[in-house]
Amino acid sequence: MPPAASAPRLDRLRHWFASQHDLATEACELRLAAGDASFRRYYRATLPDGRTRILMDAPPAQEDSRPFVAIAQAWERAGLPVPHLHAIDLDAGFLELEDLGDTPLSACFDDEAALLTWHERAIALLHRLQAAAPLRELPAYDAALLGRELDLFPEWCLTWLALPTPPSWPALREALIASALAQPRVAVHRDFDAMNLMVRGDALTLIDFQDAVAGPPSYDLISLLRGRYRRFDAATFAAFVDDFREHAQAEGRLPADLDAETWRHQVDAMAAQRALKVLGIFCRLTHRDHKTGYLARLPHFLDHLRDSLAGLPAHDDFAAWLEADFAPALTAALAREDLEK
C-alpha cells in the first residue's frame, strides 16, 4: 500500500472532517484504508454513533477531483450504484464519501462457480451503466486520446527494453484506433476492473470512475474479461462476448445488424489496444513514478495481447515480432530485475 499523506496534510484532513460534524479534532481518528496508482489516499473515519466514512485526500496540485465529483453526482442521479458524497472541498482536495467496506470484487473469486457468477453480475452492472449514464459532460474517447494511450507502449515499454518500434506498428496503431471509433458511444468507466467494483451482499458499487469518457461499448467489457485477475479460455471468453452483444442489441446500444464475427473483431481490437496501453502504463508507473509491483504483471498482459492478436489475422506480422523480439526481451529484463514469476 502506498504511504500515508504527510503529517501536516493529514492534520488538515482530520480538522476538516471534524469541522463537518462539529467534533473535537483530537477525537477524530483516521486510519489509512487504501491508496492507488495516483496520488490519492483514502482514510476511514468513525463518527460518534459508530457510522464510518471514507475520506479521500487528493492533493489539488497532483489530482483534479472535479471530474470524480461531477461524475459521481451525475451517475447517482441516474440511479447508478456509486458512493454518495457527504462533503466536498475541491480547493483543499478533500472528499467525504460513503463507506463501501473493504471487499473488492477481486476478493470474491474463491472458485470457478463464484468467478463466473460474479462476472455475470459485473456485466449486468455494465449494461446498467451503458444504458443509464449521461454522455453530455464526458470527454470523447477520440482518436487523439486512443493514440496517446497506444503510444505509451513504445514510449515506456519499448524504451525500457531498448527495442526499436517494429515496422508493423503504424498499421496496427491505425487499425486499432479506427476499430474503436467505428463503435457507438456509451459511458466508459475506463477502469472497469475487479478492484474498482466493491461488493456489499450480492450487489456491486462503482468506484474510481474519474477518468470516464464517452467511447466504445467494448472497452469496459474487455477491461473486466481481460483484466489483471484472470485469463479466460477462448470458449468462455467468446460466450461472455456474444451474450453481451445480444443483450446490448436488444436494448438498442449496438446496431441490430452487427454480426457476431464483426463484434468479436471489434472486441479483440479494443482488447489489443488496452493491453498495449497497460504494458506502457505499468512501465511508466515503475520507472517514472517509482511504484512497485507493476513489472511483475507484464507477462499476464502479454498473454492478453497474444489472445487479442489471435483474433486479428491482418496483423500477424506484429504478432510474429511479439514472439520473436518482444517476449524474449521482456523475459530477460524481468529476470534482471528479479521479478519474473
Stockholm file with secondary structure:
# STOCKHOLM 1.0

chainA/1-341         MPPAASAPRLDRLRHWFASQHDLATEACELRLAAGDASFRRYYRATLPDGRTRILMDAPPAQEDSRPFVAIAQAWERAGLPVPHLHAIDLDAGFLELEDLGDTPLSACFDDEAALLTWHERAIALLHRLQAAAPLRELPAYDAALLGRELDLFPEWCLTWLALPTPPSWPALREALIASALAQPRVAVHRDFDAMNLMVRGDALTLIDFQDAVAGPPSYDLISLLRGRYRRFDAATFAAFVDDFREHAQAEGRLPADLDAETWRHQVDAMAAQRALKVLGIFCRLTHRDHKTGYLARLPHFLDHLRDSLAGLPAHDDFAAWLEADFAPALTAALAREDLEK
#=GR chainA/1-341 SS CCCCCCHHHHHHHHHHHHHHTTCCGGGCCEEEEEECSSSCEEEEEECTTSCEEEEEECCTTTCCCHHHHHHHHHHHHTTCCCCCEEEEETTTTEEEEECCCSCBGGGGCCSHHHHHHHHHHHHHHHHHHHHHSCCTTSCBCCHHHHHHHHHHIIIIIIHHHTCCCCTTHHHHHHHHHHHHHTSCCEEECSCCCGGGEEEETTEEEECCCTTCEEECTHHHHHHHHTSSSCCCCHHHHHHHHHHHHHHHHHTTSSCTTCCHHHHHHHHHHHHHHHHHHHHHHHHHHHHTSCCSSSGGGHHHHHHHHHHHHHTCGGGHHHHHHIIIIIHHHHHHHHHHTTCCC
#=GC SS_cons         CCCCCCHHHHHHHHHHHHHHTTCCGGGCCEEEEEECSSSCEEEEEECTTSCEEEEEECCTTTCCCHHHHHHHHHHHHTTCCCCCEEEEETTTTEEEEECCCSCBGGGGCCSHHHHHHHHHHHHHHHHHHHHHSCCTTSCBCCHHHHHHHHHHIIIIIIHHHTCCCCTTHHHHHHHHHHHHHTSCCEEECSCCCGGGEEEETTEEEECCCTTCEEECTHHHHHHHHTSSSCCCCHHHHHHHHHHHHHHHHHTTSSCTTCCHHHHHHHHHHHHHHHHHHHHHHHHHHHHTSCCSSSGGGHHHHHHHHHHHHHTCGGGHHHHHHIIIIIHHHHHHHHHHTTCCC
//
